[in-house]
Amino acid sequence: MANQQQNTAFYLKYRPQSLDEIIGQTSVKKILLSAFGQQRLAHAYLFVGPRGTGKTSTARILAKMVNCESLESSDKSLEGQKSRFSTLATSHYPCNKCSICLSITDGSNLDLIEIDAASNRGIEDIRFLRENIKLSPSGAGKRVYIIDEVHMLTTEAFNALLKTLEEPPGHALFILATTEVSKIPQTILSRVQRLDFKLATQAELLEALNKVVKTEKIDIDEEGLKSIVKKADGSFRDGIKFLDQVSSIGGKITSQLIAENLKFSQFDDLLDTLSSLASKDIKKSLLNLLNQLQEGFDAKELLFSYMEQMRNLMFIKNGLGEALVKPHLIEEKYQNLIKLAEQFTSQDLIRNLDILQNALSKLKFTSIPSLPLELAVVEICADSPSSILESPPSIIDHPSSNSDSSDLSKIKEKWTYICETIRPYNFSLEALLRSISIKEVTDTLVLIEAPYSFHQRILEAPKNRDLLESILSDILGRKIKISAVLGSRPQRKEDIANIEVAADDEIIRAAAEIFNSDSVN
Ligand SMILES: [Zn+2]
């Protein structure tokens, strides 16, 4: 744990603060510097490239360049004396000392709006952005909007973004970043300037990591550093995390020590495999597994890793992620698991854990140690004959002539997604959603039946209503309003314990209180 927390700090500590500190990316830097020098920055950029290549760092630096107080004043003072300061280069570096630079570094700057489309697909954020876009920046510079993982946006959010990009206000600078440019609609592509980020070469990474080694006085031999560079696969972020991880062991760091420790840090590879298992892609899953075995993973160790993460996913899926999974992982890993959980149904997770458990028991009888795991992977990917569509028990199907049954099943299918999307915004709403039923779905309306009037009141609250409506609209692909009606409810207050309001004592207590007052009336 301590190591992992240190990782984050270490990575943040060496986050580039000016364009010259970005590793590689010569052409990107050249284009941006030249545009900035001529005051001809585009109003919207699309940064394309693999993860860990500096897209977000570059975006934040650009935000500093257009807003830094010192840069601004030096530009003004330069106007009359261009001959004396013939080189523009020095005036391109944000000072990283003024209040604006510092507030961008610590994430508190009001003119820098960062949206992570991966974490909530941007429904609320794009709406916020559209409302926010008209506002002028608080300082003299620009309002900068960074939308990371922009390919994850929903169609609705893309359309909203497009409208904004069609008529961008002069004070706005948009920086979209993506690892998957093929998923960006052509309409967006035609309105942005695309810049391609490439993986760093081994020499570039070696040089960059060497600087860190010297500054931190890390005792590592050249072979060791080279093996980290190799493992980092062109990503400075991965490289510095590996370096941090092994440096926290203490003592002289050798390539052998690194080999032993990096085995356990292949979390992304593991997630990749689990993701291919979720999509039941036999070929990809097997190839991933074989790669991991080839990299020296022990079959039993791998099997344990699969089981451990499947178990974590099951906890997350059942609303216990915060309590049981989050405390043991760094935030980034936890967020990745939450995303991954979306790809599995609860049924699949239970089935997969069962299959892996069986593989474990076969392990000691096999002459080929990897065989039980390979077979388990194939079995997980094979379609289960009794595959049940995931359907939360609390959603009761009320067939009605008006309701569109495919819309109803669409909502049911996505119910866990809906709950988990709402959870970060409003825990009690999410808990409440576990005890209501969808009565009817029409072209414009989702009719919700709530067992208690306080449920109804919570659902009718404008903020909750907006949130739920925007998510449902997004899922059904059309404008949806919700209406909450009072339905049948448990007869007596002792039945309150049967309401499936997550496992949260406080909410149950609150429900009991309100219920009591209701029954008095
Ligand atoms: Zn500054």
Boltz pocket constraint, residues with backbone or C-beta under 6 A from the ligand:
constraints:
  - pocket:
      binder: B
      contacts: [[A, 64], [A, 67], [A, 68], [A, 69], [A, 70], [A, 71], [A, 94], [A, 95], [A, 96], [A, 97], [A, 98], [A, 99], [A, 100], [A, 101], [A, 102]]
      max_distance: 6.0
